[in-house]
Every structure is written in structure tokens, then in C-alpha cells.
Amino acid sequence: EKYLTGRKQLPKELPAYYGFGDENEAIVCADEIGAAWKKYPNAIQWLRDQH
């Protein structure tokens, strides 16, 4: 959520590995699907409102 909403910036390099539920998974996920979320500003606002 932090990476998708812009509260935290993605690192310049992606992690070499990730585990289920860890910070690296969040980074990889945001990198892979972030563009889709950004196409729908209302979705990002909804995500912000959840936390």
C-alpha cells in the first residue's frame, strides 16, 4: 500500500528475491502492477482510505 499510494518510494533496484508477505514482495508487486493502479486515481484514493 505504501508503494502504490506514493507514501514510500520504490528503491532504484528491485530486490533479488522476496518472500510471501515481506517488504520485498511489496516492492516487486508495486513495480509490476503499479501502472495499472495509477490509471485509476479513484482506486488509489480508495486504497489510502483503507489505512
C-alpha positions in Angstrom: 0.0 0.0 0.0 2.8 2.5 0.9 4.4 2.0 -2.5 1.2 2.1 -4.5 0.0 5.3 -2.8 3.4 7.0 -3.0 3.9 7.2 0.7 7.1 5.3 0.2 9.3 5.4 -2.9 10.4 2.3 -4.7 14.1 1.6 -4.5 16.2 2.2 -7.6 16.9 -1.5 -7.9 14.5 -4.3 -7.4 15.3 -6.9 -4.7 17.0 -10.1 -5.9 14.4 -12.2 -4.0 11.2 -11.9 -2.0 9.2 -13.9 0.4 5.4 -14.1 0.9 4.3 -11.1 2.9 7.6 -9.4 3.3 8.7 -5.9 2.3 10.5 -7.1 -0.9 7.2 -8.7 -2.1 5.5 -5.3 -1.7 8.3 -3.7 -3.8 8.1 -6.2 -6.6 4.3 -6.1 -6.6 4.2 -2.3 -6.8 6.7 -2.4 -9.6 4.7 -5.0 -11.5 1.1 -3.6 -11.1 1.7 0.0 -10.1 1.0 1.4 -13.5 -2.5 -0.3 -13.5 -3.3 1.4 -10.2 -2.1 4.8 -11.4 -4.5 4.6 -14.3 -7.4 4.8 -11.8 -6.8 7.6 -9.3 -10.0 6.7 -7.5 -8.6 3.3 -6.8 -5.5 4.8 -5.2 -7.7 7.1 -3.1 -9.8 4.1 -2.0 -6.6 2.3 -1.0 -5.4 5.3 1.0 -8.8 5.4 2.8 -8.4 1.8 3.9 -5.5 2.6 6.2 
